[in-house]
Amino acid sequence: MRLDLAGKAVLITGAGSGIGLACARAFLAEGARVGMVDRVAPPLLPGEVVVARADVTDETEVAEAVRVVAESFGGLDVVVGCAGVSGPVGRALADTSAADFAAVLAVNVTGQFLVAKHARPWLGRGSAMVFLASDSAFVAAPGMVPYCASKGAVVSLTRALSVEFDDVRVNCVCPSVVDTPMARGDLGDVLDDPAFPVQAADDVAQHVLYLASARSRTVDGQAVLADFGMSARSGFPA
Ligand SMILES: NC(=O)c1ccc[n+]([C@@H]2O[C@H](COP(=O)([O-])OP(=O)(O)OC[C@H]3O[C@@H](n4cnc5c(N)ncnc54)[C@H](O)[C@@H]3O)[C@@H](O)[C@H]2O)c1
């Protein structure tokens, strides 16, 4: 499929690791220009890259990082919100504090809101935002209450922003477990069990590229669930 992303100006949060880094590599491979925003220094990538440090929970830092990237490229065509944390995975609800809950929402929800707010003035007609939500917006495992709540909010944020903007498409991707440092940290070697369906960061990046490209021009306000069909199965005993 021809994506026609060459020369596009792309800003990616959470570009220092995992899915965000895979997105940066995939956009660069298409000839796009990439602004890598993260609270940590990302690896050096070949191509037209601008690096800007920001904690996505800090409005001043987000505004400045967006400005640096957008001014370098003379505007933005695509914004990808990947920065996220899993929070206290596996912790019982009784041991989860309000501060734990708020910390997850601050990065996963407020962080996406702030990037959308500050990138909006730099985006023109035909541009696109793509957020990383998760299958955890729709299904749950025990011990993931803050994370599931945050990803449900990203799906609603996506819909609300797609209605808010009439010239910017806004969609989100909702992958099941992806082999990244985040998932390795939470789940460890279970990711190597062939019975456990795990996707690669580049699988997710390819969905992001499609949603960022004009090939998906009729798709707006949607949550693309990529979970190997797990959530489609009923409880019927067959
Ligand atoms: N790995 C999975 O199984 C999986 C599945 C579904 C959705 N996701 C989502 O994909 C996104 C990327 O996750 P990943 O697995 O690549 O994780 P990761 O930990 O490998 O990468 C996350 C990146 O976000 C950055 N980040 C975290 N908090 C930040 C902050 N406050 N400000 C700026 N940058 C910050 C980190 O520094 C890191 O570079 C997240 O939103 C995550 O919830 C991951």
The ligand as an ORCA input file, in Angstrom:
! r2SCAN-3c Opt
* xyz 0 1
  N       3.455     -2.875     25.642
  C       2.173     -3.219     25.612
  O       1.821     -4.402     25.838
  C       1.126     -2.199     25.255
  C      -0.149     -2.654     24.855
  C      -1.123     -1.723     24.550
  C      -0.858     -0.368     24.627
  N       0.385      0.041     25.031
  C       0.604      1.487     25.117
  O       1.601      1.858     24.177
  C       2.286      3.020     24.638
  C       3.785      2.767     24.573
  O       4.085      1.718     25.498
  P       5.386      0.807     25.354
  O       4.957     -0.581     25.627
  O       6.110      1.132     24.120
  O       6.167      1.300     26.663
  P       7.696      1.720     26.897
  O       7.824      1.808     28.364
  O       8.601      0.836     26.122
  O       7.745      3.188     26.246
  C       7.012      4.248     26.815
  C       7.772      5.531     26.566
  O       6.983      6.583     27.144
  C       7.853      7.443     27.840
  N       7.144      8.122     28.910
  C       6.549      7.570     29.994
  N       6.053      8.515     30.795
  C       6.350      9.710     30.201
  C       6.116     11.057     30.547
  N       5.497     11.385     31.702
  N       6.543     12.006     29.703
  C       7.194     11.704     28.555
  N       7.454     10.439     28.182
  C       7.030      9.454     29.003
  C       8.951      6.548     28.407
  O      10.120      7.287     28.739
  C       9.146      5.580     27.259
  O      10.137      6.027     26.347
  C       1.749      3.299     26.050
  O       0.767      4.304     25.980
  C       1.152      1.967     26.447
  O       0.134      2.112     27.413
  C       1.380     -0.831     25.332
*
